């Protein structure tokens, strides 16, 4: 007889084993810092629209990455 979906779901949540791969939190902080630095430099060099667009776009990408999309 096939196992019900609830049993599979409970087993998946209560596996008790930690995930093998890291969450990537440190890498995300490094990428965010480098992107912000680069965009700030663009703004300081007079490319305000390009720097602002880079900051907005990178913020949206990092937000979506963080929430798992």
TIRO-2110 file (N, C-alpha, C; in Angstrom, 1 decimal):
// TIRO-2110
0.8, -1.2, 0.0, N, 1, A
0.0, 0.0, 0.0, CA, 1, A
0.9, 1.2, 0.0, C, 1, A
0.5, 2.2, -0.7, N, 2, A
1.3, 3.5, -0.8, CA, 2, A
1.2, 4.3, 0.4, C, 2, A
2.3, 4.9, 0.8, N, 3, A
2.3, 5.8, 2.0, CA, 3, A
1.6, 7.1, 1.7, C, 3, A
0.9, 7.6, 2.7, N, 4, A
0.2, 8.9, 2.5, CA, 4, A
1.2, 10.0, 2.4, C, 4, A
0.8, 11.1, 1.8, N, 5, A
1.6, 12.3, 1.6, CA, 5, A
2.0, 12.9, 2.9, C, 5, A
1.2, 12.9, 3.9, N, 6, A
1.5, 13.5, 5.2, CA, 6, A
2.7, 12.8, 5.9, C, 6, A
2.8, 11.5, 5.7, N, 7, A
3.9, 10.7, 6.3, CA, 7, A
5.2, 11.1, 5.6, C, 7, A
5.2, 11.2, 4.3, N, 8, A
6.3, 11.7, 3.5, CA, 8, A
6.8, 13.1, 3.9, C, 8, A
5.8, 13.9, 4.1, N, 9, A
6.1, 15.3, 4.5, CA, 9, A
6.7, 15.4, 5.9, C, 9, A
6.2, 14.6, 6.8, N, 10, A
6.7, 14.6, 8.2, CA, 10, A
8.2, 14.1, 8.2, C, 10, A
8.4, 13.0, 7.4, N, 11, A
9.7, 12.5, 7.4, CA, 11, A
10.7, 13.5, 6.7, C, 11, A
10.3, 14.2, 5.8, N, 12, A
11.2, 15.2, 5.1, CA, 12, A
11.5, 16.3, 6.1, C, 12, A
10.6, 16.8, 6.9, N, 13, A
10.8, 17.8, 7.9, CA, 13, A
11.6, 17.4, 9.1, C, 13, A
11.4, 16.1, 9.5, N, 14, A
12.1, 15.6, 10.7, CA, 14, A
13.2, 14.7, 10.4, C, 14, A
14.0, 15.0, 9.3, N, 15, A
15.1, 14.1, 8.9, CA, 15, A
16.2, 14.1, 10.0, C, 15, A
16.4, 15.2, 10.7, N, 16, A
17.4, 15.2, 11.7, CA, 16, A
18.8, 15.4, 11.2, C, 16, A
19.0, 15.3, 9.9, N, 17, A
20.4, 15.5, 9.4, CA, 17, A
20.5, 16.9, 8.9, C, 17, A
21.6, 17.6, 9.2, N, 18, A
21.8, 18.9, 8.7, CA, 18, A
22.1, 18.9, 7.2, C, 18, A
21.8, 20.0, 6.6, N, 19, A
22.0, 20.2, 5.1, CA, 19, A
23.5, 20.1, 4.8, C, 19, A
23.9, 19.4, 3.7, N, 20, A
25.3, 19.3, 3.4, CA, 20, A
25.9, 20.6, 2.8, C, 20, A
25.1, 21.3, 2.1, N, 21, A
25.6, 22.6, 1.5, CA, 21, A
25.3, 23.8, 2.4, C, 21, A
26.2, 24.7, 2.4, N, 22, A
26.1, 25.9, 3.2, CA, 22, A
25.0, 26.8, 2.6, C, 22, A
24.5, 27.7, 3.4, N, 23, A
23.4, 28.6, 2.9, CA, 23, A
23.9, 29.7, 2.0, C, 23, A
25.2, 29.9, 1.9, N, 24, A
25.8, 30.9, 1.0, CA, 24, A
25.7, 32.3, 1.6, C, 24, A
25.4, 32.5, 2.9, N, 25, A
25.3, 33.8, 3.5, CA, 25, A
26.5, 34.6, 3.5, C, 25, A
27.7, 34.1, 3.7, N, 26, A
28.9, 34.8, 3.6, CA, 26, A
29.2, 35.3, 2.2, C, 26, A
29.0, 34.4, 1.2, N, 27, A
29.2, 34.8, -0.2, CA, 27, A
28.2, 35.9, -0.6, C, 27, A
27.0, 35.9, -0.1, N, 28, A
26.0, 36.9, -0.4, CA, 28, A
26.4, 38.2, 0.1, C, 28, A
27.0, 38.3, 1.3, N, 29, A
27.5, 39.5, 1.9, CA, 29, A
28.6, 40.1, 1.1, C, 29, A
29.5, 39.2, 0.7, N, 30, A
30.7, 39.7, -0.1, CA, 30, A
30.2, 40.3, -1.5, C, 30, A
29.3, 39.5, -2.1, N, 31, A
28.8, 40.0, -3.4, CA, 31, A
28.0, 41.3, -3.2, C, 31, A
27.2, 41.4, -2.2, N, 32, A
26.5, 42.7, -1.9, CA, 32, A
27.4, 43.8, -1.7, C, 32, A
28.5, 43.6, -0.9, N, 33, A
29.5, 44.6, -0.6, CA, 33, A
30.2, 45.1, -1.9, C, 33, A
30.6, 44.1, -2.7, N, 34, A
31.4, 44.5, -3.9, CA, 34, A
30.5, 45.2, -4.9, C, 34, A
29.2, 44.8, -5.0, N, 35, A
28.3, 45.5, -5.9, CA, 35, A
28.0, 46.9, -5.4, C, 35, A
27.8, 47.1, -4.1, N, 36, A
27.5, 48.4, -3.6, CA, 36, A
28.7, 49.3, -3.8, C, 36, A
29.9, 48.8, -3.6, N, 37, A
31.1, 49.6, -3.8, CA, 37, A
31.3, 50.0, -5.2, C, 37, A
31.0, 49.1, -6.1, N, 38, A
31.1, 49.4, -7.6, CA, 38, A
30.1, 50.4, -8.0, C, 38, A
28.9, 50.3, -7.6, N, 39, A
27.8, 51.2, -7.9, CA, 39, A
28.1, 52.6, -7.3, C, 39, A
28.6, 52.6, -6.1, N, 40, A
28.9, 53.9, -5.5, CA, 40, A
30.1, 54.6, -6.2, C, 40, A
31.0, 53.8, -6.7, N, 41, A
32.1, 54.4, -7.5, CA, 41, A
31.6, 54.9, -8.8, C, 41, A
30.6, 54.3, -9.4, N, 42, A
30.0, 54.8, -10.6, CA, 42, A
29.3, 56.1, -10.4, C, 42, A
28.6, 56.2, -9.3, N, 43, A
28.0, 57.4, -8.9, CA, 43, A
29.0, 58.5, -8.6, C, 43, A
30.1, 58.2, -7.9, N, 44, A
31.1, 59.2, -7.6, CA, 44, A
31.8, 59.7, -8.9, C, 44, A
31.9, 58.8, -9.9, N, 45, A
32.6, 59.2, -11.2, CA, 45, A
31.7, 59.9, -12.1, C, 45, A
30.4, 60.2, -11.7, N, 46, A
29.5, 61.0, -12.5, CA, 46, A
28.5, 60.2, -13.3, C, 46, A
28.5, 58.9, -13.2, N, 47, A
27.5, 58.1, -13.9, CA, 47, A
26.4, 57.8, -12.9, C, 47, A
25.7, 58.8, -12.5, N, 48, A
24.6, 58.7, -11.5, CA, 48, A
23.5, 57.7, -11.9, C, 48, A
22.9, 57.9, -13.2, N, 49, A
21.8, 57.0, -13.5, CA, 49, A
22.3, 55.5, -13.6, C, 49, A
23.5, 55.3, -14.1, N, 50, A
24.0, 53.9, -14.2, CA, 50, A
24.2, 53.3, -12.8, C, 50, A
24.8, 54.1, -11.9, N, 51, A
25.1, 53.6, -10.6, CA, 51, A
23.8, 53.4, -9.8, C, 51, A
22.9, 54.2, -10.0, N, 52, A
21.6, 54.1, -9.3, CA, 52, A
20.9, 52.8, -9.8, C, 52, A
20.9, 52.7, -11.1, N, 53, A
20.2, 51.5, -11.7, CA, 53, A
20.9, 50.2, -11.2, C, 53, A
22.2, 50.2, -11.1, N, 54, A
22.9, 49.1, -10.6, CA, 54, A
22.6, 48.7, -9.2, C, 54, A
22.5, 49.8, -8.3, N, 55, A
22.1, 49.5, -6.9, CA, 55, A
20.7, 49.0, -6.8, C, 55, A
19.8, 49.5, -7.6, N, 56, A
18.4, 49.1, -7.5, CA, 56, A
18.3, 47.6, -8.0, C, 56, A
18.9, 47.4, -9.2, N, 57, A
18.8, 46.0, -9.7, CA, 57, A
19.5, 45.0, -8.8, C, 57, A
20.6, 45.3, -8.3, N, 58, A
21.3, 44.4, -7.4, CA, 58, A
20.6, 44.1, -6.1, C, 58, A
19.9, 45.2, -5.6, N, 59, A
19.1, 45.0, -4.4, CA, 59, A
17.9, 44.0, -4.7, C, 59, A
17.3, 44.2, -5.8, N, 60, A
16.2, 43.3, -6.2, CA, 60, A
16.7, 41.8, -6.3, C, 60, A
17.8, 41.7, -7.0, N, 61, A
18.4, 40.3, -7.2, CA, 61, A
18.7, 39.7, -5.8, C, 61, A
19.4, 40.5, -5.0, N, 62, A
19.8, 39.9, -3.6, CA, 62, A
18.6, 39.6, -2.8, C, 62, A
17.5, 40.4, -2.9, N, 63, A
16.3, 40.2, -2.1, CA, 63, A
15.7, 38.9, -2.6, C, 63, A
15.6, 38.7, -3.9, N, 64, A
15.0, 37.4, -4.4, CA, 64, A
15.9, 36.2, -4.1, C, 64, A
17.2, 36.4, -4.1, N, 65, A
18.1, 35.3, -3.8, CA, 65, A
17.9, 34.9, -2.3, C, 65, A
17.8, 35.9, -1.5, N, 66, A
17.6, 35.7, 0.0, CA, 66, A
16.3, 35.0, 0.3, C, 66, A
15.2, 35.3, -0.4, N, 67, A
14.0, 34.6, -0.1, CA, 67, A
13.8, 33.3, -0.8, C, 67, A
14.8, 33.0, -1.6, N, 68, A
14.9, 31.6, -2.2, CA, 68, A
14.2, 31.5, -3.6, C, 68, A
14.0, 32.6, -4.3, N, 69, A
13.4, 32.5, -5.6, CA, 69, A
14.4, 32.4, -6.7, C, 69, A
END
